[in-house]
């Protein structure tokens, strides 16, 4: 192994063997990470958010594991677009319905994630997702729509979710039911610029993205916590996965200009094209945040036939 490559060790995840960085957080702690150790990492501004979130041991398709999965330093970008509901419905399971901002118009998004310090070590991720109505009973209220547009609480269905590491792929696919695969995936997010590139199987461009980062506002830890509920089917049964994001530094641009989004050839590009987005309405970039990702729980989903 060359000196430029990081040493790795093999670990078992529910019968699947994956490699992780030797001496990394997963190798040393197996999800039960020492928060005092993380607090000493200069990239992590605080671990207070996590001290109030106890972990529990659960059985899962990847074996016994601790939940939530903690992400101590992350940055994210989300490009939200309008698409016609009829196009969206062709990609949604029958049980789910698009969140409509006007009759016949729903919301789709392209997202990019950089996880610098995390229980399962550094990785990057990208997603094409659809905003959906909460699956609880009753009609969608105005409040649901407002909070969704402000990204305070979103319900989503993900079409594609490529990642850059094996452990993220196995945990996400086998444990959560997400459509994950491993590919070359670069994400760079700072106060000046936000860039990302997802490679396809041939090494070409699946999706790439570049834009000036919106002006950022800092928030005290715990002041602005947003939630995302994602719906997946695991072995034919519907589950919901809760993500809690502790927003530390973030900014938004409405109807952003000079967005360079290249839709190339690949699974993400195909998914985005199938939704036929018609207008970009919002860009959200978080240059610093934290995340608690809970294991999926079974949920009752009404048939909408």
BADOKE-834618 format. One line per 3 residues: number of its first residue (from 1); their letters; for each residue z, y, x of N, C-alpha, C. Coordinates in Angstrom, 1 decimal. Example, Ala and Ser with C-alpha at 12.3 -4.5 7.8 and 13.67 -1.06 7.14 Angstrom:
2
1) AS) 7.8:-5.7:13.2:7.8:-4.5:12.3:7.8:-3.3:13.2 ~ 7.1:-2.2:12.8:7.1:-1.1:13.7:7.9:0.0:12.9
END
This chain:
305
1) XXX) 0.0:-1.2:0.9:0.0:0.0:0.0:0.0:1.2:0.9 ~ -0.9:2.2:0.6:-0.9:3.4:1.4:0.3:4.3:1.2 ~ 0.5:5.1:2.1:1.7:6.0:2.1:1.5:7.0:0.9
4) XXX) 0.3:7.2:0.5:0.1:8.2:-0.6:0.4:7.6:-2.0 ~ 0.5:6.3:-2.0:0.8:5.7:-3.3:2.3:5.5:-3.4 ~ 2.8:5.7:-4.6:4.3:5.5:-4.9:4.5:4.0:-5.0
7) XXX) 5.6:3.5:-4.4:6.0:2.1:-4.5:6.4:1.9:-6.0 ~ 6.1:0.7:-6.4:6.3:0.3:-7.8:7.1:-1.0:-7.9 ~ 7.7:-1.3:-9.0:8.4:-2.6:-9.3:7.9:-3.1:-10.6
10) XXX) 7.9:-4.4:-10.8:7.5:-5.0:-12.1:8.7:-5.2:-13.0 ~ 8.5:-4.8:-14.3:9.6:-5.0:-15.2:9.0:-5.7:-16.5 ~ 9.9:-6.4:-17.2:9.4:-7.1:-18.4:9.8:-6.3:-19.7
13) XXX) 8.8:-6.1:-20.5:9.0:-5.4:-21.8:8.5:-6.4:-22.9 ~ 9.4:-7.1:-23.5:9.1:-7.9:-24.6:8.0:-9.0:-24.3 ~ 8.1:-9.5:-23.0:7.1:-10.5:-22.6:5.9:-9.9:-21.9
16) XXX) 5.8:-8.6:-21.9:4.7:-8.0:-21.2:5.2:-7.4:-19.8 ~ 4.5:-7.7:-18.8:4.9:-7.2:-17.4:4.2:-5.8:-17.2 ~ 5.0:-4.8:-16.8:4.4:-3.5:-16.5:5.0:-3.0:-15.2
19) XXX) 4.3:-2.2:-14.5:4.8:-1.6:-13.3:5.4:-0.2:-13.5 ~ 6.5:0.1:-12.9:7.1:1.4:-13.0:7.4:1.9:-11.6 ~ 7.6:3.2:-11.4:8.0:3.7:-10.1:9.3:3.1:-9.5
22) XXX) 9.3:2.7:-8.3:10.5:2.1:-7.7:11.5:3.3:-7.4 ~ 12.7:3.1:-7.9:13.7:4.1:-7.7:13.6:5.2:-8.8 ~ 12.7:5.1:-9.7:12.6:6.1:-10.8:13.7:5.9:-11.8
25) XXX) 13.7:6.7:-12.8:14.7:6.7:-13.9:14.7:5.3:-14.6 ~ 13.6:4.8:-14.9:13.5:3.5:-15.7:14.0:2.4:-14.8 ~ 13.6:2.4:-13.5:14.0:1.3:-12.6:15.5:1.3:-12.4
28) XXX) 16.1:2.5:-12.3:17.5:2.6:-12.1:18.4:2.4:-13.3 ~ 17.9:2.9:-14.4:18.8:3.0:-15.6:18.4:2.3:-16.8 ~ 17.1:1.8:-16.9:16.7:1.0:-18.1:17.0:1.7:-19.4
31) XXX) 16.7:3.0:-19.5:16.9:3.8:-20.7:18.3:4.4:-20.8 ~ 19.3:3.8:-20.1:20.6:4.3:-20.2:20.9:5.3:-19.1 ~ 20.1:6.4:-19.0:20.1:7.3:-17.9:21.3:8.1:-17.8
34) XXX) 21.8:8.3:-16.6:23.0:9.1:-16.3:22.6:10.6:-16.5 ~ 23.2:11.2:-17.5:22.8:12.6:-17.8:23.3:13.5:-16.6 ~ 24.4:13.2:-16.0:24.8:14.1:-14.9:23.8:14.0:-13.7
37) XXX) 23.2:12.8:-13.5:22.1:12.7:-12.5:20.9:13.6:-12.9 ~ 20.5:13.5:-14.1:19.4:14.3:-14.6:19.7:15.8:-14.5 ~ 20.9:16.2:-14.8:21.3:17.6:-14.7:21.1:18.2:-13.3
40) XXX) 21.1:17.3:-12.3:21.0:17.8:-10.9:19.5:18.0:-10.5 ~ 18.6:17.6:-11.4:17.1:17.7:-11.1:16.8:19.2:-11.3 ~ 16.2:19.9:-10.3:15.9:21.3:-10.5:14.9:21.6:-11.6
43) XXX) 14.1:20.6:-12.0:13.1:20.8:-13.0:13.8:20.9:-14.4 ~ 15.0:20.4:-14.5:15.7:20.3:-15.8:16.7:21.4:-16.0 ~ 16.5:22.3:-17.0:17.4:23.5:-17.1:18.7:23.1:-17.7
46) XXX) 18.8:22.1:-18.5:20.1:21.7:-19.1:20.0:20.3:-19.7 ~ 21.1:19.6:-19.9:21.1:18.4:-20.6:22.0:18.4:-21.9 ~ 22.4:19.6:-22.2:23.3:19.8:-23.4:22.7:19.2:-24.7
49) XXX) 21.4:19.3:-24.9:20.8:18.8:-26.1:21.0:17.3:-26.2 ~ 21.0:16.6:-25.1:21.1:15.2:-25.1:22.5:14.7:-25.2 ~ 23.5:15.5:-24.8:24.9:15.0:-24.8:25.4:14.9:-26.3
52) XXX) 24.7:15.6:-27.2:25.1:15.5:-28.6:24.2:14.4:-29.4 ~ 23.4:13.6:-28.6:22.6:12.6:-29.2:22.9:11.2:-28.6 ~ 23.9:10.5:-29.2:24.3:9.2:-28.6:23.1:8.2:-28.8
55) XXX) 23.0:7.3:-27.8:22.0:6.3:-27.9:22.6:5.1:-28.5 ~ 21.8:4.3:-29.2:22.2:3.0:-29.8:21.2:1.9:-29.3 ~ 21.8:0.7:-29.3:21.0:-0.4:-28.9:20.4:-1.1:-30.1
58) XXX) 19.0:-1.3:-30.1:18.4:-1.9:-31.2:17.4:-3.0:-30.8 ~ 17.1:-3.9:-31.7:16.1:-4.9:-31.4:14.8:-4.3:-31.8 ~ 13.7:-4.7:-31.0:12.4:-4.1:-31.3:11.4:-5.1:-30.9
61) XXX) 10.1:-4.8:-31.2:9.0:-5.8:-30.7:8.9:-5.8:-29.2 ~ 9.5:-4.9:-28.5:9.5:-4.9:-27.0:10.9:-5.4:-26.5 ~ 11.6:-6.1:-27.3:12.9:-6.6:-26.9:14.0:-5.6:-27.2
64) XXX) 15.3:-5.9:-26.9:16.4:-5.0:-27.1:16.2:-3.7:-26.3 ~ 16.4:-2.6:-26.9:16.2:-1.3:-26.2:17.2:-0.3:-26.7 ~ 17.3:0.8:-25.9:18.2:1.9:-26.3:17.3:3.0:-27.0
67) XXX) 17.8:3.6:-28.0:17.1:4.7:-28.7:18.0:5.8:-29.0 ~ 17.6:7.1:-28.9:16.3:7.5:-28.7:15.9:7.5:-27.2 ~ 14.6:7.6:-27.0:14.0:7.8:-25.6:14.1:9.3:-25.3
70) XXX) 14.7:9.6:-24.2:15.0:11.0:-23.9:13.9:11.6:-22.9 ~ 13.4:12.8:-23.2:12.4:13.5:-22.4:13.1:14.8:-22.0 ~ 13.4:14.9:-20.7:14.3:16.0:-20.2:13.5:17.3:-19.9
73) XXX) 12.3:17.2:-19.5:11.4:18.3:-19.2:10.0:18.0:-19.7 ~ 9.5:18.7:-20.7:8.2:18.5:-21.2:7.4:19.8:-21.4 ~ 6.1:19.7:-21.4:5.3:20.8:-21.9:4.2:20.3:-22.8
76) XXX) 3.8:21.1:-23.8:2.9:20.6:-24.8:1.9:21.7:-25.2 ~ 0.7:21.2:-25.7:-0.2:22.2:-26.3:-0.8:21.5:-27.6 ~ -0.9:22.3:-28.6:-1.5:21.8:-29.9:-2.5:22.8:-30.4
79) XXX) -3.8:22.3:-30.6:-4.8:23.1:-31.2:-5.0:22.6:-32.6 ~ -4.7:23.5:-33.6:-4.8:23.1:-35.0:-6.1:23.6:-35.7 ~ -6.8:22.7:-36.4:-8.1:23.1:-37.0:-8.1:22.7:-38.4
82) XXX) -8.9:23.4:-39.2:-9.2:23.1:-40.6:-10.3:22.0:-40.6 ~ -10.2:21.1:-41.6:-11.2:20.1:-41.8:-11.2:19.8:-43.3 ~ -12.4:19.4:-43.8:-12.5:19.1:-45.2:-11.7:17.8:-45.6
85) XXX) -11.0:17.9:-46.7:-10.2:16.7:-47.0:-11.0:15.5:-47.2 ~ -12.3:15.6:-47.7:-13.1:14.4:-47.9:-13.3:13.7:-46.5 ~ -13.5:14.5:-45.4:-13.7:13.9:-44.1:-12.4:13.2:-43.6
88) XXX) -11.3:13.9:-43.9:-10.0:13.4:-43.4:-9.7:12.1:-44.1 ~ -10.0:12.0:-45.4:-9.6:10.8:-46.2:-10.3:9.6:-45.7 ~ -11.5:9.8:-45.1:-12.2:8.6:-44.6:-11.5:7.9:-43.4
91) XXX) -10.6:8.7:-42.8:-9.9:8.2:-41.6:-8.4:7.9:-41.9 ~ -7.9:8.1:-43.2:-6.5:7.8:-43.5:-6.4:6.5:-44.2 ~ -5.3:5.8:-44.0:-5.0:4.6:-44.9:-4.8:5.1:-46.3
94) XXX) -5.1:4.2:-47.3:-5.0:4.6:-48.7:-3.7:5.2:-49.1 ~ -2.6:4.7:-48.4:-1.3:5.1:-48.8:-0.9:6.6:-48.4 ~ -1.7:7.1:-47.5:-1.4:8.5:-47.0:-2.4:9.5:-47.6
97) XXX) -2.0:10.7:-47.7:-2.8:11.8:-48.2:-2.8:13.0:-47.3 ~ -3.9:13.7:-47.1:-3.9:14.9:-46.3:-3.0:16.0:-46.8 ~ -2.3:16.7:-45.9:-1.6:18.0:-46.3:-2.7:19.0:-46.5
100) XXX) -2.8:19.6:-47.7:-3.9:20.6:-47.9:-3.3:22.0:-47.9 ~ -4.0:22.9:-47.2:-3.6:24.3:-47.1:-4.3:25.1:-48.2 ~ -5.4:24.5:-48.7:-6.1:25.0:-49.9:-6.9:23.8:-50.5
103) XXX) -7.3:23.9:-51.7:-8.0:22.8:-52.3:-9.2:22.3:-51.4 ~ -9.2:21.1:-51.1:-10.3:20.5:-50.3:-10.2:20.8:-48.8 ~ -9.1:21.4:-48.3:-9.0:21.7:-46.9:-7.7:21.2:-46.3
106) XXX) -7.8:20.4:-45.2:-6.6:19.9:-44.6:-6.5:20.4:-43.1 ~ -5.5:19.9:-42.4:-5.3:20.3:-41.0:-5.4:19.0:-40.1 ~ -6.1:19.2:-39.0:-6.2:18.2:-38.0:-5.8:18.9:-36.7
109) XXX) -5.4:18.1:-35.7:-5.0:18.7:-34.4:-5.4:17.9:-33.2 ~ -5.6:18.5:-32.1:-5.7:17.9:-30.8:-4.5:18.4:-30.0 ~ -3.8:17.4:-29.4:-2.6:17.7:-28.7:-2.6:17.1:-27.3
112) XXX) -1.9:17.8:-26.4:-1.8:17.4:-25.0:-0.3:17.5:-24.6 ~ 0.2:16.5:-23.9:1.6:16.4:-23.5:1.7:16.1:-22.0 ~ 2.7:16.7:-21.4:3.0:16.5:-20.0:4.5:16.2:-20.0
115) XXX) 4.9:15.0:-19.6:6.3:14.6:-19.6:6.8:14.5:-18.1 ~ 7.4:15.6:-17.6:7.7:15.6:-16.2:8.9:14.8:-15.8 ~ 10.0:14.8:-16.7:11.2:14.1:-16.4:11.6:13.4:-17.7
118) XXX) 11.6:12.0:-17.6:11.8:11.2:-18.8:12.4:9.9:-18.5 ~ 13.0:9.2:-19.5:13.7:7.9:-19.3:12.7:6.9:-18.8 ~ 11.4:7.0:-19.1:10.4:6.1:-18.6:9.5:6.7:-17.6
121) XXX) 9.9:7.7:-16.9:9.3:8.4:-15.8:8.1:9.2:-16.2 ~ 7.5:9.9:-15.3:6.4:10.9:-15.5:5.2:10.2:-16.2 ~ 4.7:10.9:-17.2:3.4:10.5:-17.7:2.8:11.6:-18.5
124) XXX) 1.5:11.5:-18.8:0.8:12.5:-19.6:0.2:11.7:-20.8 ~ -0.1:12.5:-21.9:-0.6:11.9:-23.1:-1.4:12.9:-23.9 ~ -2.3:12.4:-24.7:-3.1:13.3:-25.6:-3.2:12.6:-27.0
127) XXX) -3.6:13.4:-28.0:-3.6:12.9:-29.3:-4.6:13.6:-30.2 ~ -5.2:12.8:-31.1:-5.9:13.4:-32.3:-5.1:13.0:-33.5 ~ -4.6:14.0:-34.2:-3.8:13.6:-35.4:-4.2:14.4:-36.6
130) XXX) -3.6:13.9:-37.7:-3.9:14.5:-39.1:-2.6:14.8:-39.7 ~ -2.4:16.1:-40.2:-1.2:16.4:-41.0:-1.3:15.8:-42.3 ~ -0.2:15.0:-42.7:-0.2:14.3:-44.0:0.9:14.8:-44.8
133) XXX) 0.9:14.5:-46.1:2.0:14.8:-47.0:3.1:13.9:-46.7 ~ 4.3:14.4:-46.8:5.5:13.4:-46.6:5.4:12.3:-47.7 ~ 5.8:11.1:-47.3:5.6:10.0:-48.2:6.7:9.8:-49.2
136) XXX) 7.6:10.7:-49.2:8.7:10.6:-50.2:8.1:10.9:-51.6 ~ 8.9:10.6:-52.6:8.4:10.7:-54.0:8.4:12.2:-54.3 ~ 7.6:12.6:-55.3:7.6:13.9:-55.8:6.4:14.7:-55.2
139) XXX) 6.2:15.9:-55.8:5.1:16.7:-55.4:5.5:17.5:-54.2 ~ 4.5:17.9:-53.4:4.7:18.7:-52.2:5.0:20.1:-52.6 ~ 6.1:20.7:-52.1:6.4:22.0:-52.5:5.9:23.0:-51.5
142) XXX) 5.9:24.3:-51.9:5.4:25.4:-51.0:6.2:25.4:-49.7 ~ 7.5:25.1:-49.8:8.3:25.1:-48.6:7.8:24.1:-47.5 ~ 7.3:22.9:-48.0:6.8:21.9:-47.1:5.6:22.4:-46.3
145) XXX) 4.7:23.1:-47.0:3.5:23.7:-46.4:3.9:24.8:-45.4 ~ 4.8:25.6:-45.7:5.2:26.7:-44.8:5.8:26.1:-43.6 ~ 6.7:25.2:-43.7:7.4:24.6:-42.5:6.4:23.8:-41.7
148) XXX) 5.4:23.2:-42.3:4.4:22.5:-41.6:3.5:23.4:-40.7 ~ 3.1:24.5:-41.3:2.3:25.5:-40.6:3.1:26.1:-39.5 ~ 4.4:26.3:-39.6:5.2:26.9:-38.6:5.6:25.8:-37.5
151) XXX) 5.2:24.6:-37.8:5.5:23.5:-36.8:7.0:23.2:-36.8 ~ 7.8:23.6:-37.8:9.2:23.2:-37.9:9.4:21.8:-38.3 ~ 8.6:21.3:-39.2:8.6:19.9:-39.6:7.2:19.5:-40.0
154) XXX) 6.7:18.5:-39.3:5.3:18.0:-39.5:5.4:16.5:-39.8 ~ 4.6:16.1:-40.7:4.3:14.6:-40.9:2.9:14.4:-40.5 ~ 2.7:13.3:-39.8:1.4:13.1:-39.2:1.0:11.6:-39.2
157) XXX) -0.3:11.4:-39.1:-0.9:10.1:-38.8:-1.8:10.3:-37.6 ~ -1.6:9.5:-36.6:-2.3:9.7:-35.3:-3.5:8.7:-35.3 ~ -4.7:9.2:-34.9:-5.9:8.3:-34.7:-6.0:7.8:-33.3
160) XXX) -5.7:8.6:-32.3:-5.8:8.2:-30.9:-4.7:8.8:-30.1 ~ -4.2:8.0:-29.1:-3.1:8.5:-28.4:-3.1:7.9:-26.9 ~ -4.1:8.3:-26.2:-4.2:7.8:-24.8:-3.0:8.3:-23.9
163) XXX) -2.6:7.4:-23.0:-1.5:7.8:-22.0:-1.9:7.4:-20.6 ~ -1.1:7.9:-19.7:-1.5:7.7:-18.3:-0.7:6.5:-17.6 ~ 0.3:5.9:-18.2:1.0:4.8:-17.6:1.1:3.6:-18.4
166) XXX) 1.3:2.4:-17.8:1.4:1.2:-18.5:2.6:1.1:-19.4 ~ 3.8:1.5:-18.9:5.0:1.4:-19.7:4.9:2.3:-21.0 ~ 4.3:3.4:-20.9:4.1:4.3:-22.1:3.2:3.6:-23.0
169) XXX) 2.1:2.9:-22.5:1.2:2.2:-23.4:1.9:1.1:-24.1 ~ 2.6:0.2:-23.4:3.2:-1.0:-24.0:4.3:-0.6:-25.0 ~ 5.1:0.4:-24.6:6.2:0.8:-25.5:5.6:1.4:-26.8
172) XXX) 4.6:2.3:-26.6:4.0:3.0:-27.7:3.2:2.1:-28.6 ~ 2.4:1.2:-28.0:1.6:0.3:-28.8:2.4:-0.8:-29.5 ~ 3.1:-1.6:-28.6:3.8:-2.7:-29.2:5.1:-2.3:-29.9
175) XXX) 5.8:-1.3:-29.4:7.1:-0.9:-30.0:7.0:0.0:-31.2 ~ 6.0:0.9:-31.1:5.9:1.9:-32.2:4.7:1.8:-33.1 ~ 3.7:0.9:-32.7:2.5:0.8:-33.5:1.5:1.9:-33.4
178) XXX) 1.5:2.6:-32.3:0.6:3.7:-32.1:-0.7:3.2:-31.4 ~ -1.8:3.9:-31.7:-3.1:3.5:-31.0:-3.2:4.0:-29.6 ~ -2.5:3.3:-28.7:-2.4:3.8:-27.3:-3.2:2.9:-26.4
181) XXX) -3.8:3.6:-25.4:-4.5:2.9:-24.3:-4.2:3.7:-23.0 ~ -4.4:3.1:-21.8:-4.2:3.8:-20.6:-5.5:4.3:-20.0 ~ -5.5:5.6:-19.6:-6.7:6.2:-19.0:-6.3:7.3:-18.0
184) XXX) -7.2:7.7:-17.3:-7.0:8.9:-16.4:-6.8:10.1:-17.3 ~ -5.7:10.8:-17.1:-5.4:11.9:-18.1:-4.6:13.0:-17.3 ~ -5.2:14.1:-17.2:-4.6:15.2:-16.4:-4.2:16.3:-17.4
187) XXX) -3.0:16.8:-17.3:-2.5:17.9:-18.2:-1.8:18.9:-17.3 ~ -2.2:20.2:-17.3:-1.5:21.2:-16.6:-1.2:22.4:-17.5 ~ 0.1:22.7:-17.6:0.5:23.8:-18.6:1.5:24.7:-17.9
190) XXX) 1.1:26.0:-17.7:2.0:26.9:-17.2:1.9:28.2:-17.9 ~ 2.6:29.3:-17.5:2.6:30.5:-18.3:1.2:31.2:-18.3 ~ 0.3:30.9:-17.3:-1.0:31.5:-17.2:-2.1:30.8:-17.9
193) XXX) -2.1:29.4:-17.7:-3.3:28.7:-18.3:-2.8:27.3:-18.7 ~ -3.5:26.8:-19.7:-3.3:25.4:-20.2:-4.6:24.6:-20.1 ~ -4.6:23.5:-19.4:-5.8:22.7:-19.2:-5.5:21.3:-19.4
196) XXX) -6.5:20.5:-19.7:-6.3:19.1:-19.9:-7.7:18.4:-19.8 ~ -7.7:17.2:-19.3:-8.9:16.4:-19.3:-8.5:14.9:-19.5 ~ -9.2:14.3:-20.5:-9.0:12.9:-20.8:-10.3:12.2:-20.4
199) XXX) -10.2:11.2:-19.5:-11.3:10.4:-19.0:-11.7:9.3:-20.0 ~ -12.9:8.9:-20.1:-13.3:7.8:-20.8:-13.4:6.5:-19.9 ~ -13.8:5.4:-20.5:-13.8:4.2:-19.7:-14.7:4.2:-18.5
202) XXX) -15.8:5.1:-18.6:-16.8:5.1:-17.5:-16.4:6.2:-16.5 ~ -15.2:6.9:-16.7:-14.8:7.9:-15.7:-15.4:9.3:-16.1 ~ -16.2:9.4:-17.2:-16.7:10.7:-17.7:-15.6:11.3:-18.5
205) XXX) -16.0:12.4:-19.2:-15.1:13.2:-20.0:-15.1:12.7:-21.5 ~ -13.9:12.3:-22.0:-13.7:12.0:-23.4:-13.5:13.4:-24.1 ~ -12.4:14.0:-23.7:-12.1:15.4:-24.2:-11.6:16.2:-23.0
208) XXX) -11.9:17.5:-23.0:-11.3:18.4:-22.0:-11.0:19.7:-22.7 ~ -10.1:20.5:-22.2:-9.5:21.6:-22.9:-9.1:22.7:-21.8 ~ -9.4:23.9:-22.1:-8.9:25.0:-21.2:-8.8:26.3:-22.0
211) XXX) -7.6:27.0:-21.9:-7.4:28.2:-22.6:-6.3:29.0:-21.9 ~ -6.3:30.3:-22.1:-5.2:31.1:-21.6:-4.0:30.8:-22.4 ~ -2.8:30.6:-21.7:-1.6:30.2:-22.4:-1.1:31.5:-23.2
214) XXX) -0.8:31.3:-24.5:-0.2:32.4:-25.3:1.1:32.9:-24.7 ~ 1.4:34.2:-24.9:2.6:34.8:-24.4:3.8:34.0:-24.8 ~ 4.7:33.7:-23.9:5.8:32.8:-24.1:7.1:33.5:-24.5
217) XXX) 7.9:32.9:-25.4:9.2:33.4:-25.7:10.3:32.4:-25.4 ~ 11.4:32.8:-24.8:12.4:31.8:-24.4:13.4:31.7:-25.5 ~ 14.0:30.5:-25.7:15.0:30.2:-26.8:16.2:29.5:-26.2
220) XXX) 17.4:29.9:-26.6:18.5:29.1:-26.1:18.4:27.6:-26.6 ~ 18.9:26.7:-25.7:18.9:25.3:-26.1:19.6:25.0:-27.4 ~ 18.9:24.3:-28.3:19.4:24.0:-29.6:19.1:25.0:-30.7
223) XXX) 18.6:26.2:-30.4:18.4:27.2:-31.4:17.1:26.8:-32.2 ~ 16.1:26.3:-31.5:14.9:26.0:-32.2:14.5:24.5:-32.0 ~ 14.9:23.7:-33.0:14.6:22.3:-32.9:13.6:21.9:-34.0
226) XXX) 12.5:21.4:-33.6:11.5:21.0:-34.6:11.4:19.5:-34.7 ~ 10.9:19.0:-35.8:10.8:17.6:-36.0:9.4:17.2:-36.4 ~ 9.0:16.0:-36.0:7.8:15.4:-36.3:8.0:14.0:-36.8
229) XXX) 7.5:13.6:-38.0:7.6:12.3:-38.5:6.2:11.7:-38.4 ~ 6.0:10.6:-37.7:4.7:9.9:-37.6:4.8:8.6:-38.3 ~ 3.7:8.3:-39.1:3.7:7.0:-39.8:2.8:6.0:-39.1
232) XXX) 3.3:4.8:-39.0:2.5:3.7:-38.4:2.7:2.4:-39.1 ~ 1.8:1.5:-39.0:1.9:0.2:-39.6:2.2:-0.8:-38.5 ~ 3.3:-1.5:-38.6:3.7:-2.5:-37.6:3.7:-3.9:-38.3
235) XXX) 2.8:-4.8:-37.9:2.8:-6.1:-38.6:2.7:-6.0:-40.1 ~ 1.8:-5.0:-40.5:1.6:-4.9:-42.0:2.6:-4.1:-42.7 ~ 3.7:-3.7:-42.1:4.8:-2.9:-42.8:4.8:-1.5:-42.3
238) XXX) 4.9:-0.5:-43.2:5.0:0.9:-42.8:6.3:1.2:-42.2 ~ 6.2:2.0:-41.1:7.3:2.6:-40.4:7.2:4.1:-40.2 ~ 8.3:4.8:-40.0:8.3:6.2:-39.7:9.0:6.4:-38.3
241) XXX) 8.4:7.2:-37.5:9.0:7.5:-36.2:9.4:9.0:-36.1 ~ 10.6:9.3:-35.8:11.1:10.7:-35.8:11.1:11.2:-34.3 ~ 10.5:12.3:-34.1:10.6:13.0:-32.8:11.4:14.3:-33.1
244) XXX) 12.3:14.7:-32.2:13.0:15.9:-32.3:12.7:16.7:-31.0 ~ 12.1:17.9:-31.1:11.8:18.7:-30.0:12.7:19.9:-29.9 ~ 13.4:20.1:-28.7:14.2:21.2:-28.4:13.3:22.2:-27.7
247) XXX) 12.9:23.2:-28.4:11.9:24.2:-27.9:12.7:25.2:-27.0 ~ 12.3:25.3:-25.8:12.9:26.2:-24.8:12.1:27.5:-24.5 ~ 10.8:27.3:-24.3:9.9:28.4:-24.0:8.5:28.1:-24.7
250) XXX) 8.1:28.9:-25.6:6.9:28.6:-26.3:6.2:29.8:-26.9 ~ 4.9:29.7:-27.2:4.2:30.8:-27.8:3.1:30.3:-28.7 ~ 2.6:31.2:-29.6:1.6:30.8:-30.6:0.5:31.9:-30.6
253) XXX) -0.7:31.5:-30.7:-1.9:32.4:-31.0:-2.6:32.0:-32.3 ~ -2.6:32.9:-33.2:-3.4:32.6:-34.5:-4.9:32.9:-34.2 ~ -5.7:32.0:-34.8:-7.1:32.1:-34.6:-7.5:32.4:-33.1
256) XXX) -7.1:31.5:-32.2:-7.2:31.8:-30.8:-8.7:32.0:-30.3 ~ -8.9:32.8:-29.3:-10.2:33.1:-28.8:-10.4:32.4:-27.5 ~ -11.6:32.3:-27.1:-12.0:31.8:-25.7:-11.3:30.4:-25.5
259) XXX) -11.3:29.5:-26.5:-10.9:28.2:-26.3:-12.0:27.3:-25.8 ~ -11.9:26.7:-24.7:-12.9:25.8:-24.2:-12.5:24.4:-24.5 ~ -13.1:23.8:-25.5:-12.8:22.4:-25.9:-14.1:21.6:-25.8
262) XXX) -14.2:20.7:-24.8:-15.4:19.9:-24.6:-15.1:18.6:-25.3 ~ -16.0:18.2:-26.3:-15.9:17.0:-27.0:-17.0:16.1:-26.3 ~ -16.6:15.2:-25.5:-17.5:14.4:-24.7:-17.8:13.0:-25.4
265) XXX) -17.7:12.0:-24.6:-18.0:10.6:-25.1:-16.7:9.8:-24.9 ~ -16.2:9.2:-26.0:-15.0:8.3:-25.8:-14.3:8.2:-27.2 ~ -13.2:7.5:-27.1:-12.5:7.2:-28.4:-11.9:8.5:-29.0
268) XXX) -11.3:9.4:-28.2:-10.8:10.6:-28.8:-11.9:11.5:-29.3 ~ -13.0:11.6:-28.6:-14.2:12.4:-29.0:-14.7:11.9:-30.4 ~ -14.8:10.5:-30.5:-15.3:9.9:-31.7:-14.4:10.2:-32.9
271) XXX) -13.1:10.1:-32.6:-12.1:10.4:-33.7:-12.2:11.9:-34.1 ~ -12.3:12.8:-33.2:-12.3:14.2:-33.6:-13.6:14.5:-34.3 ~ -14.7:14.0:-33.8:-16.0:14.2:-34.5:-16.0:13.7:-36.0
274) XXX) -15.3:12.5:-36.2:-15.3:11.9:-37.5:-14.6:12.8:-38.5 ~ -13.7:13.7:-38.0:-12.9:14.6:-38.9:-13.7:15.9:-39.2 ~ -14.8:16.1:-38.4:-15.7:17.3:-38.6:-14.9:18.6:-38.8
277) XXX) -14.0:19.0:-37.8:-13.3:20.2:-38.0:-14.2:21.4:-38.1 ~ -13.8:22.4:-38.9:-14.7:23.5:-39.2:-14.2:24.9:-38.6 ~ -12.9:25.0:-38.3:-12.4:26.3:-37.8:-11.1:26.0:-37.1
280) XXX) -10.9:26.6:-35.9:-9.6:26.6:-35.2:-8.7:27.7:-35.7 ~ -7.5:27.3:-36.2:-6.7:28.3:-36.8:-5.4:28.7:-36.0 ~ -5.0:27.8:-35.1:-3.8:28.1:-34.4:-3.7:27.3:-33.0
283) XXX) -3.1:28.0:-32.0:-2.8:27.4:-30.7:-1.4:27.5:-30.5 ~ -0.7:26.4:-30.2:0.7:26.4:-29.9:0.9:25.8:-28.5 ~ 1.5:26.5:-27.6:1.8:26.0:-26.3:3.3:26.2:-26.0
286) XXX) 3.9:25.1:-25.6:5.3:25.1:-25.1:5.3:24.8:-23.6 ~ 5.7:25.8:-22.8:5.7:25.6:-21.4:7.0:24.8:-20.9 ~ 8.0:24.9:-21.8:9.2:24.1:-21.4:9.9:23.7:-22.7
289) XXX) 10.2:22.4:-22.8:10.9:21.9:-23.9:11.5:20.5:-23.6 ~ 12.2:19.9:-24.6:12.8:18.6:-24.4:12.6:17.8:-25.7 ~ 12.7:16.5:-25.6:12.3:15.7:-26.7:13.2:14.4:-26.8
292) XXX) 13.6:14.1:-28.0:14.2:12.8:-28.3:13.3:12.1:-29.3 ~ 12.8:10.9:-28.8:11.9:10.1:-29.6:12.6:8.8:-30.0 ~ 12.8:8.7:-31.4:13.6:7.6:-31.9:12.7:6.4:-32.2
295) XXX) 13.2:5.2:-32.1:12.4:4.0:-32.5:12.0:4.1:-33.9 ~ 10.9:3.4:-34.3:10.5:3.5:-35.7:11.4:2.7:-36.6 ~ 11.5:3.2:-37.9:12.3:2.5:-38.9:11.4:2.2:-40.1
298) XXX) 11.7:1.1:-40.8:10.9:0.8:-41.9:11.0:1.9:-43.0 ~ 9.9:2.1:-43.7:9.9:3.2:-44.7:9.1:2.7:-45.9 ~ 9.5:3.1:-47.1:8.7:2.8:-48.3:7.6:3.8:-48.5
301) XXX) 6.4:3.3:-48.6:5.2:4.2:-48.8:4.6:3.9:-50.1 ~ 4.5:4.9:-51.0:3.8:4.7:-52.3:2.4:4.4:-52.1 ~ 1.8:3.5:-52.9:0.4:3.4:-52.9:-0.2:4.6:-53.7
304) XX) -1.3:5.1:-53.1:-1.9:6.3:-53.8:-3.3:5.9:-54.4 ~ -3.4:4.6:-54.7:-4.7:4.2:-55.2:-5.0:4.9:-56.6
END
